[in-house]
Amino acid sequence: MAIGGDLYFYHSKTRKAVALFGRLFNKMHILRKNASGNVTDTIMVPLSYAPKQKFLDRISAQPNLDTDQKIALKLPRMSFEIVGIQYDPTRQLAKTTNFTQVGSNSSNRNKFNIYTPYIINFSLSVFAKNQDDALQVVEQILPYFNPQYTLTIKPFSNFPNVKEDIPITITGVDFSDDFEGAVEQRRTIVYTMTFDMKINFFGPIADKGVITKAIPKLDINTAAIADSDFVSIEITPNANVIADSDYGFNEVYTYGFGLE
């Protein structure tokens, strides 16, 4: 079977993985307090899908009144991005494995072939002007990953009964501070956390009728009769066949001797 052609399918798994990862961190807040310890301000930390270097360039750039950039990038904020995708052979099951459920009508079944497991590597960066802002964000994240946090999703919009566990594992935390830079340089503290998301990619979903008849043919190999003799068994359900039926079987035996 060739890849592509008329057999089109698209389950949006990578797109859903990005949205799922972003939703984990899109409601982070930090608190600002005065000398008495009273809360004076609550700030929601913005989150964007963008390369880390893009934000570092924007932060280090000086506002230019002659261009549209008249205001420096406000901190704190966060960004995340995909930094790698690789096949995960440790989770690969036998290719003959599949699962089914009720199809487009009562007589059909949907067949899902076994998934192909991959790992998507994400990088999450936290940018702040001072350590307290950065640490408030970081310490709201780390306790949930010890080192794995698992989410359950419905990978197919048309099949709400199908569910999939998505483990997300933190693999590292890095820190940088340019406090010793030039006097005119804006201070930026960056915490970068890396994560591995285990995700499964599915192929096309078949929608086919159920098997209603089986006719196995068994050769009889004994010393008394010829090898060409056989017994044929016709097996059919003893009721109307629909998907997920619980029914018995009728068996009809036919013996042939020397016919082939």
Secondary structure, DSSP 8 states (H G I E B T S, - for coil): --SSTT------HHHHHHHHHHHHSTT-EEEEE-TTS-EEEEEE--EEE--HHHHHHHHHS---TTSS--S---SSEEEEEEEEEEE-GGG---TT-EEEEE-SSTTEEEEEE--EEEEEEEEEEEEESSHHHHHHHHHHHGGG-SSEEEEEE---TT-TT--EEEEEEEEEEEEEE-TTS-TTS---EEEEEEEEEEEEE---EEEEE----B--EEE---SSS-TT-EEEEEEEESS---TT----EEEEEEEESS--
